Every structure is written in structure tokens, then in C-alpha cells.
Amino acid sequence: METRQIITNAPEETFAAGRAIGETAGPGTVISLVGDLGVGKTVFTQGVAAGLGITEPVSSPTFTILQIYEEGRLPLYHYDVYRIADPEEMEEIGYEDAFYGKGVCLIEWADLIRELLPEHMMRVEIRKVPEKGFDYREIEITET
């Protein structure tokens, strides 16, 4: 297991951190994205999408659970599972096709469905540290 930390001080830097991951992501990459409301999960995701070559607007699929972007070098399956009450609901939307497919799967609020996550994935946790500034973020990336 490898862990690294990135410090960002502006949304553009959080976007750039996501972009770097998107640029190197390969088929079957699963990214678990964790953090409180307003920490920059969507900004990070927009960076991942840009790194994959996706140019269409990317927003959090809070009410639709899943948004698929297919115009990049790999498809991006962007989940927001905040509203999932029971992990079994994920079966209804065919999560396994995305989790174990040929694209990149990014799951916001992934800790809510921890038991469904694959063994090998990238866990990205974004934290605010208010005493270090409004835009300061600690991004911890762990690959399993």
C-alpha cells in the first residue's frame, strides 16, 4: 500500500491534482473519493475528467447517482453515492459494469458503500484545515 499527500492552496491546484491522476489513469482504475461537503470533491473530479480528455461540463450526479462521460481517451463513470440508503441499491444500477470495466470509475462518498469497493483501488481523501486558510486542502492518496 502506497500513500502520498498533496497540499493545495487554491481550487485550481485541487483541479490540477485531479488532472494528474486522470492523465495517468488506465482502464479499470477505481477512485474512491472521500471528504466532507464543500472540500472540493467535484473540483478534483473535474480535474480527473480533464486529464482523461473530457471537455464537457462535469458536475456531481447527486440526484442521478451516476453520470457517464465517454468522449475522453477512456470513459469516466462518475458516481455520487451520497443518497444511497442501502448498498444493495447499487446493484439496481449495475455498478459492477463500471467498477470492473474498461474505463475509470470515480465514486464520491465511497465510504458509504465500502463493502462493494474492489480490493485494488485508489482512495483519495480531501480534508480542509480551516486554520491554514479557506482554500487550503490536504489530499491523501492511497493505492491498494
N, C-alpha and C positions, 0 to 999 in steps of 0.2 A: 504494500500500500504506500503510495507516494502522496505527500501533501505539500502544497505550496501556498503562499499568501501574497496577495496583490493589494496594495493600498491605492485608493483613488481619491481624488480631491475635487472632482467635477463629474457631472453626468457624462461628458464627452470621454472621460477616462474610463468610466464603467462600460460605456459603449465599446471603446477600443479593446478592453479586456475580453468582452464577449466576441468581438470580431476576430481576435487572435485565435480563439478556440474554434470558431466557425471555419476559419481558413485552414485549420489542420484536422478538422473532424473527418472521420472516414465513415463508410457505410456501417450501419449498426451501432453507431455511437448513441448512448443514452446519457442524458444530462439531467440529474436531479437538482432542481433549483429551489433553495430554501432561504427564507428571510421574512421578516415582518412586513406588514403593509408599508408601502412607501420607501422601501430601501433601494429600489432600482432594479427589481427583477425584470420588468418589461424592458427597461433601457438595455440591460445586459442581453436579453433575448433579441432585441433589435440588432445588437452588435453581432450576435451569432448568425442571424439571418443575413446580414450584410457580408459577413465572412464567407457565407455559402453562395454569395452572388445573387441573393434575393433583393429585388429593388422595390417590390410593392410594400405598402404600409403594413407594419406588424403591430398588432395590439393584443392585449391579453384576452383570451377567449373565455372570460369568466362565466358568461351565461351559456355559451355553446360547448364548453368543456374542451373541444378540440378544433384547431384551425390548421389546415394543411396548406403549405406553400410549396409549389412544385417547380417554380421557374429557375431555381439555382442549380448548382452542379450536383447537388443531392437534394431530395425532398426534405422539408422540415415539418415534423409533426409536433405542433406546439399545444401542449395540454395545460390547462389551468384547472386543477382538481379541488380548488377551494370549496366548491359547492357539493362535492361528493360526500354523501352522508354515510355510505357503506361501500367499501372497496369492490364489492360484487357488482356495483353499478358500472364499473369499468368494463366488465365482460360484455355488457349490452352494446358498448360502442367499439368492440373489437380491438381492445388495447394491444393484444399480443401481436397483431399485424404490424403495428408501429414500433413497439418495444423491441421486436426481433426481426425487423425488416431491413431494407437496404438504404434507408435514409438516416437522418439524425432526429432523435426523439428528445424533446426538451419538456420537462414536467415541472411546472410551477406548483409549489406547495406539496412537493413529492412526499414529505414525511407523513402525509395523511393516507397514503397508500403504500407505505413502506413494505408491507408483506408481498406486494405484487412486483416490486422492483427487481430487475435482474441482478445477479451476483456481481457481474462486471459492469461498472458504470463510472461516470464522473459525478461526484457530488460537489455542488457549488453552493456555498453558504455566504450570503451577503449580510453584513451587520453594519448598523450605524453606531457611531460613537459620538454622541452629541457634544461632549466636552471638547472634542477635537475639531468641531466645525460642522456646519449644516450639511455640506456636501461630502464630508469625509466618510469613506466606506472601507471596510476590511472585507476582502473577498478571499475566502479559503476554498481551495480546490483540492479535492481528494480523489484519487483514481484507485479503484479497487479491481 
